[in-house]
Amino acid sequence: MIFEAVQHFFTPAPSYIRKMGYLREAIAIEARAKRCKIAWQPHLDNCKELLINVADKLDPQSNIMILGSGGLHDVPCEALLRNGHNITCVDVVHLPKTVKRYKGFRFITRDVSGLIKPLYETVKTGARVKADPPWELIKTPDLIISLNLLSQLAMKLIEYAEHHGKDLGILFADNVLKAHVDWLKNQNTRVLLISDIYREYRVGGKVVETVASLPDLNLNEPDQSWDWNIAPKGEADKEISIRHKVGAWHF
Ligand SMILES: C[S@@+](CC[C@H](N)C(=O)[O-])C[C@H]1O[C@@H](n2cnc3c(N)ncnc32)[C@H](O)[C@@H]1O
């Protein structure tokens, strides 16, 4: 706890990123990844295997962009570098230890939704939220990977707005997630999208509730899918465990 607080204090990040909880979440994911190492391993291995398979189809020294790179737990870092690929990691927060550890990677700190700062500002002023213009890439990568990011895109925005008594409307999350998928499809390059689809709450191995993580995004059935035991019993609750169904789509 103290270590996490110190990390929060010393990690450079704009105040709106801190205030909206993105930095806290990045630090918390590191701690969760450590605690849940065994439970998460099959999911992390599936992600890594898929990334290796798709990267292997590229010419050597291709440009790969990873959105939602975070702590790179789900990225086969050494394998990607071995092929001489140029890797660009994009996330709203990069912890210094991640940047220090993977010297061969390029890190871009960026909000891929274009909504974080506009929302922060409008909560202060009460105006309507208007997203920044969609991100125009100067050079199209040979592969874009959206990595366990999609379902997260609206969460902190909604939490922050609700905390400040601002109603973003019933379709806000759907529109944010749709915009990300549309953006991926419009890049005119190879895309690998990995995202949780729904989560199951289980008691004693029995599913007691299922909650969708994604709205209807007009996606086909995923090309691959698997379970991610994201919160084994004892992690989020004494009795309840949480399992994600994760899907992977190749565009
Ligand atoms: C579930 S984590 C992905 C796991 C990550 N690949 C790892 O191994 O640590 C989701 C990531 O999405 C990032 N993220 C959330 N909203 C974002 C946004 N609007 N733009 C860019 N990154 C965002 C978070 O900071 C977090 O690192």
The ligand as an SDF file (V2000), in Angstrom:
LIG
                    3D

 27 29  0  0  0  0  0  0  0  0999 V2000
   -6.5280   -4.1150  -18.9190 C   0  0  0  0  0  0  0  0  0  0  0  0
   -5.2210   -3.0170  -19.2320 S   0  0  0  0  0  0  0  0  0  0  0  0
   -4.3750   -3.8120  -20.5560 C   0  0  0  0  0  0  0  0  0  0  0  0
   -3.3240   -4.7010  -20.0370 C   0  0  0  0  0  0  0  0  0  0  0  0
   -1.9360   -4.3290  -20.4710 C   0  0  0  0  0  0  0  0  0  0  0  0
   -1.7500   -4.7370  -21.8520 N   0  0  0  0  0  0  0  0  0  0  0  0
   -0.9520   -4.9840  -19.5340 C   0  0  0  0  0  0  0  0  0  0  0  0
   -0.4070   -6.0350  -19.8160 O   0  0  0  0  0  0  0  0  0  0  0  0
   -0.7030   -4.3920  -18.4830 O   0  0  0  0  0  0  0  0  0  0  0  0
   -5.9650   -1.6960  -20.1020 C   0  0  0  0  0  0  0  0  0  0  0  0
   -4.9600   -0.6140  -20.4580 C   0  0  0  0  0  0  0  0  0  0  0  0
   -5.6460    0.3590  -21.2210 O   0  0  0  0  0  0  0  0  0  0  0  0
   -5.1500    1.6380  -20.8570 C   0  0  0  0  0  0  0  0  0  0  0  0
   -6.1520    2.6280  -21.2420 N   0  0  0  0  0  0  0  0  0  0  0  0
   -7.3930    2.8060  -20.7220 C   0  0  0  0  0  0  0  0  0  0  0  0
   -8.0190    3.8140  -21.3580 N   0  0  0  0  0  0  0  0  0  0  0  0
   -7.1630    4.2720  -22.3020 C   0  0  0  0  0  0  0  0  0  0  0  0
   -7.2340    5.2990  -23.2960 C   0  0  0  0  0  0  0  0  0  0  0  0
   -8.3070    6.0610  -23.4170 N   0  0  0  0  0  0  0  0  0  0  0  0
   -6.1650    5.4720  -24.1050 N   0  0  0  0  0  0  0  0  0  0  0  0
   -5.0530    4.7050  -23.9870 C   0  0  0  0  0  0  0  0  0  0  0  0
   -4.9250    3.7230  -23.0650 N   0  0  0  0  0  0  0  0  0  0  0  0
   -5.9630    3.5180  -22.2390 C   0  0  0  0  0  0  0  0  0  0  0  0
   -4.9090    1.5280  -19.3620 C   0  0  0  0  0  0  0  0  0  0  0  0
   -4.0080    2.5100  -18.9080 O   0  0  0  0  0  0  0  0  0  0  0  0
   -4.3760    0.0940  -19.2540 C   0  0  0  0  0  0  0  0  0  0  0  0
   -2.9760    0.0570  -19.3300 O   0  0  0  0  0  0  0  0  0  0  0  0
  1  2  1  0
  2  3  1  0
  2 10  1  0
  3  4  1  0
  4  5  1  0
  5  6  1  0
  5  7  1  0
  7  8  2  0
  7  9  1  0
 10 11  1  0
 11 12  1  0
 11 26  1  0
 12 13  1  0
 13 14  1  0
 13 24  1  0
 14 15  1  0
 14 23  1  0
 15 16  2  0
 16 17  1  0
 17 18  1  0
 17 23  2  0
 18 19  1  0
 18 20  2  0
 20 21  1  0
 21 22  2  0
 22 23  1  0
 24 25  1  0
 24 26  1  0
 26 27  1  0
M  CHG  2   2   1   9  -1
M  END
$$$$
